[in-house]
Amino acid sequence: MTGKILVSACLMGHAVRYDGNSKPLIHPAIDRWREEGRLVTICPEMSAGMAVPRPPAEIEGGATGEDVLAGTARVMEIAGGDVTAEFLQAAENTLTLAEETGCRYALLIDGSPSCGSGFIYDGSFSGTRQSGRGVTAALLQQAGIEVYSDREIDRLVERLKTAD
């Protein structure tokens, strides 16, 4: 075993999403990795003290997590509240946990302004998707952690075969 896998808590069945739900990822690899003790679970937003449920949030103006990290974009709630500081804290908390536990890989829920790695929403709260990473996914990637979306679990399985 060459590395642990950081995983979004909602994918593990925890009801931590903004709407109070989970989004369990059912896959034989999840069961195997759990048995091997490879999974490290976190909800970035909850680690920063955000409530469940909480208002929907998106990165404003078609920007990405990299833009938020660079200080050129904000994460806004649907009613206009600025939650950028919370999302930055969430990303830092997640990176710290990943580093402390030896996670070399991350399996994160796509679409989230924190965890999205293939797509995020464009900030209009209209359901419009765009390519890009959320704040946490961007920070993990910058730190050298390989980030995979829940839709890419088979790619991660294949990657781990060559790493082990």
KEKE-3310 file (N, C-alpha, C; in steps of 0.2 Angstrom, whole numbers, plus 5000, padded with zeros to 4 digits):
npx = (5004:5004:4999:4987:4969:4961:4944:4928:4916:4903:4902:4904:4893:4889:4878:4881:4881:4877:4863:4859:4860:4867:4878:4881:4894:4894:4904:4915:4928:4928:4924:4935:4946:4942:4942:4956:4961:4964:4956:4953:4942:4933:4923:4926:4919:4912:4922:4927:4918:4905:4887:4875:4859:4865:4866:4865:4881:4892:4906:4909:4905:4909:4922:4936:4942:4956:4956:4950:4959:4970:4965:4957:4944:4927:4918:4901:4886:4869:4860:4868:4878:4895:4906:4919:4930:4927:4928:4941:4947:4942:4948:4962:4961:4958:4969:4979:4975:4976:4990:4995:4990:4995:4990:4990:4982:4965:4948:4935:4919:4911:4907:4905:4908:4919:4925:4924:4931:4931:4921:4912:4900:4894:4892:4880:4869:4861:4861:4871:4884:4902:4919:4932:4940:4935:4938:4945:4949:4958:4968:4973:4978:4987:4996:5002:4994:4985:4970:4954:4938:4922:4916:4927:4932:4935:4947:4955:4956:4963:4975:4980:4984:4996:5003:5005)
npy = (4994:5010:5023:5033:5037:5052:5056:5062:5066:5065:5056:5044:5042:5050:5062:5077:5086:5102:5103:5094:5081:5065:5058:5044:5034:5019:5006:4992:4995:5004:4997:4988:4997:5003:4992:4989:5000:5012:5024:5041:5051:5066:5081:5096:5108:5106:5105:5117:5123:5125:5124:5111:5109:5121:5136:5136:5137:5145:5148:5164:5172:5163:5159:5150:5137:5139:5153:5158:5154:5162:5175:5182:5179:5176:5165:5163:5164:5159:5169:5180:5180:5181:5168:5165:5165:5155:5144:5144:5141:5129:5122:5123:5116:5103:5100:5100:5089:5079:5079:5076:5063:5055:5055:5052:5053:5059:5057:5065:5073:5078:5094:5102:5118:5117:5103:5100:5093:5090:5097:5112:5124:5138:5150:5157:5151:5144:5131:5129:5121:5121:5118:5115:5117:5116:5125:5117:5106:5112:5117:5105:5099:5108:5105:5093:5082:5069:5071:5065:5064:5058:5052:5047:5036:5023:5026:5030:5018:5010:5018:5016:5003:5003:5010:5003)
npz = (5000:4995:4998:5007:5005:5003:5006:5001:5014:5011:5001:5007:5014:5024:5030:5025:5016:5008:5007:5017:5014:5009:4997:4993:4987:4979:4977:4973:4976:4986:4997:4998:5000:5012:5021:5020:5027:5021:5019:5022:5029:5026:5027:5020:5022:5034:5042:5044:5051:5046:5045:5044:5037:5025:5016:4998:4989:4978:4967:4962:4947:4936:4939:4947:4959:4960:4957:4968:4978:4974:4977:4969:4967:4974:4986:4986:4994:4989:4993:4994:5004:5009:5009:5007:5016:5025:5016:5011:5024:5025:5015:5019:5031:5026:5018:5028:5035:5026:5023:5036:5038:5027:5015:4998:4987:4982:4983:4977:4979:4964:4957:4968:4977:4985:4983:4970:4955:4942:4937:4941:4947:4939:4946:4945:4950:4943:4939:4929:4923:4923:4917:4929:4945:4963:4978:4988:4981:4972:4980:4985:4974:4970:4980:4977:4978:4971:4963:4961:4954:4960:4949:4943:4949:4944:4936:4947:4953:4943:4943:4956:4955:4947:4956:4967)
capx = (5000:5008:4996:4980:4965:4956:4938:4923:4912:4896:4903:4905:4886:4887:4873:4885:4880:4873:4856:4858:4860:4873:4878:4885:4897:4894:4909:4919:4935:4927:4924:4942:4950:4940:4945:4963:4962:4966:4952:4952:4935:4932:4919:4929:4915:4910:4929:4928:4912:4899:4882:4871:4860:4868:4864:4870:4886:4895:4911:4906:4907:4913:4929:4937:4945:4962:4955:4949:4966:4974:4962:4954:4936:4924:4913:4895:4879:4863:4857:4873:4883:4902:4909:4926:4935:4926:4930:4948:4949:4940:4953:4968:4960:4958:4976:4983:4973:4979:4997:4996:4988:4999:4985:4993:4976:4959:4942:4930:4912:4911:4902:4905:4913:4925:4928:4923:4938:4930:4916:4909:4894:4897:4891:4874:4864:4856:4863:4875:4891:4908:4925:4935:4940:4933:4944:4949:4952:4963:4973:4976:4981:4993:5001:5004:4990:4981:4963:4949:4931:4918:4915:4933:4934:4939:4953:4959:4958:4969:4981:4983:4987:5002:5007:5006)
capy = (5000:5016:5029:5033:5041:5056:5055:5067:5062:5063:5050:5039:5041:5055:5068:5083:5091:5109:5102:5089:5074:5062:5055:5038:5031:5012:5003:4987:4997:5008:4992:4986:5002:5003:4986:4990:5006:5017:5029:5046:5055:5073:5086:5102:5114:5105:5105:5124:5125:5127:5120:5107:5111:5127:5139:5134:5142:5144:5152:5169:5175:5159:5158:5143:5137:5143:5160:5160:5154:5168:5181:5186:5177:5174:5160:5167:5160:5161:5175:5185:5180:5179:5163:5164:5164:5148:5139:5144:5138:5122:5119:5122:5110:5097:5099:5098:5082:5074:5078:5072:5056:5052:5054:5054:5053:5062:5055:5070:5074:5083:5100:5106:5123:5114:5097:5098:5093:5090:5103:5116:5128:5145:5156:5160:5147:5142:5124:5129:5118:5123:5114:5118:5114:5119:5128:5112:5102:5116:5117:5098:5098:5112:5102:5087:5076:5067:5072:5062:5065:5052:5049:5044:5030:5018:5029:5029:5010:5009:5022:5013:4996:5005:5013:4998)
capz = (5000:4994:5000:5009:5000:5006:5003:5003:5018:5008:4997:5012:5016:5029:5028:5027:5010:5010:5008:5023:5012:5007:4990:4994:4981:4980:4972:4977:4978:4992:5002:4999:5003:5019:5024:5021:5031:5017:5018:5027:5027:5028:5024:5021:5025:5041:5046:5045:5056:5042:5047:5039:5031:5024:5010:4993:4988:4971:4966:4958:4940:4932:4942:4949:4965:4959:4957:4975:4981:4972:4980:4964:4966:4981:4986:4988:4995:4985:4996:4994:5009:5007:5013:5005:5022:5027:5010:5012:5030:5024:5010:5023:5036:5022:5016:5034:5037:5020:5025:5043:5037:5022:5009:4991:4983:4985:4979:4980:4975:4959:4957:4974:4976:4988:4981:4963:4952:4935:4935:4947:4945:4936:4951:4943:4954:4938:4937:4924:4925:4919:4919:4934:4952:4969:4982:4991:4976:4969:4985:4986:4968:4970:4985:4974:4979:4965:4964:4957:4956:4961:4942:4940:4953:4940:4935:4953:4954:4939:4945:4962:4952:4945:4962:4973)
cpx = (5004:5005:4989:4976:4960:4950:4932:4918:4905:4896:4903:4898:4884:4883:4876:4884:4876:4866:4854:4858:4867:4873:4883:4888:4898:4899:4913:4925:4934:4928:4931:4946:4948:4943:4953:4966:4965:4962:4952:4947:4935:4927:4922:4925:4913:4917:4930:4922:4906:4893:4879:4864:4863:4866:4868:4875:4890:4901:4909:4909:4911:4920:4930:4941:4952:4962:4954:4955:4970:4971:4958:4946:4934:4920:4907:4890:4874:4860:4862:4878:4890:4905:4916:4930:4934:4928:4937:4950:4947:4946:4960:4967:4961:4965:4980:4981:4976:4986:4998:4994:4991:4995:4989:4988:4970:4954:4937:4924:4913:4905:4902:4910:4919:4929:4927:4930:4937:4926:4914:4904:4897:4895:4884:4868:4859:4857:4868:4882:4896:4914:4929:4936:4938:4939:4948:4953:4958:4969:4977:4980:4988:4999:5004:5000:4986:4974:4959:4942:4927:4916:4921:4936:4938:4946:4958:4961:4964:4975:4984:4986:4994:5007:5009:5011)
cpy = (5006:5023:5029:5038:5045:5056:5060:5063:5061:5057:5043:5038:5046:5061:5075:5088:5097:5108:5096:5082:5072:5060:5049:5035:5023:5009:4998:4990:5001:5003:4990:4991:5003:4998:4987:4996:5012:5024:5034:5051:5062:5077:5093:5107:5113:5106:5113:5127:5127:5122:5116:5107:5118:5130:5137:5139:5140:5149:5157:5170:5170:5158:5151:5143:5140:5150:5162:5159:5160:5175:5185:5184:5176:5168:5163:5162:5163:5167:5181:5185:5178:5174:5161:5162:5157:5143:5139:5140:5130:5118:5118:5116:5103:5095:5097:5090:5077:5073:5074:5065:5052:5051:5057:5055:5056:5060:5060:5071:5080:5088:5104:5112:5122:5109:5096:5098:5092:5096:5106:5120:5135:5151:5159:5157:5145:5135:5123:5126:5121:5119:5118:5114:5119:5121:5122:5108:5105:5116:5110:5097:5102:5109:5095:5081:5075:5067:5069:5063:5058:5048:5046:5039:5025:5020:5028:5022:5008:5012:5018:5006:4997:5008:5008:4993)
cpz = (5000:4997:5002:5004:5004:5002:5006:5008:5015:5004:5001:5016:5022:5026:5029:5021:5012:5011:5014:5020:5011:5000:4990:4987:4983:4974:4976:4979:4985:4998:5004:5002:5011:5023:5025:5025:5028:5017:5024:5025:5030:5024:5025:5024:5032:5045:5048:5049:5052:5044:5041:5042:5031:5017:5004:4991:4981:4971:4961:4951:4936:4933:4945:4956:4965:4960:4965:4979:4980:4974:4975:4963:4973:4980:4989:4989:4990:4987:4996:4999:5007:5011:5011:5011:5024:5022:5010:5018:5029:5020:5014:5028:5032:5020:5022:5036:5032:5022:5031:5042:5031:5016:5002:4986:4986:4980:4982:4975:4970:4959:4963:4974:4981:4984:4974:4959:4944:4933:4942:4943:4943:4941:4950:4947:4949:4936:4932:4926:4920:4922:4925:4941:4957:4973:4985:4986:4973:4973:4985:4980:4968:4975:4983:4975:4973:4966:4959:4959:4957:4954:4939:4945:4950:4938:4941:4954:4950:4941:4951:4960:4950:4951:4967:4971)
residu = (MET:THR:GLY:LYS:ILE:LEU:VAL:SER:ALA:CYS:LEU:MET:GLY:HIS:ALA:VAL:ARG:TYR:ASP:GLY:ASN:SER:LYS:PRO:LEU:ILE:HIS:PRO:ALA:ILE:ASP:ARG:TRP:ARG:GLU:GLU:GLY:ARG:LEU:VAL:THR:ILE:CYS:PRO:GLU:MET:SER:ALA:GLY:MET:ALA:VAL:PRO:ARG:PRO:PRO:ALA:GLU:ILE:GLU:GLY:GLY:ALA:THR:GLY:GLU:ASP:VAL:LEU:ALA:GLY:THR:ALA:ARG:VAL:MET:GLU:ILE:ALA:GLY:GLY:ASP:VAL:THR:ALA:GLU:PHE:LEU:GLN:ALA:ALA:GLU:ASN:THR:LEU:THR:LEU:ALA:GLU:GLU:THR:GLY:CYS:ARG:TYR:ALA:LEU:LEU:ILE:ASP:GLY:SER:PRO:SER:CYS:GLY:SER:GLY:PHE:ILE:TYR:ASP:GLY:SER:PHE:SER:GLY:THR:ARG:GLN:SER:GLY:ARG:GLY:VAL:THR:ALA:ALA:LEU:LEU:GLN:GLN:ALA:GLY:ILE:GLU:VAL:TYR:SER:ASP:ARG:GLU:ILE:ASP:ARG:LEU:VAL:GLU:ARG:LEU:LYS:THR:ALA:ASP)
# end
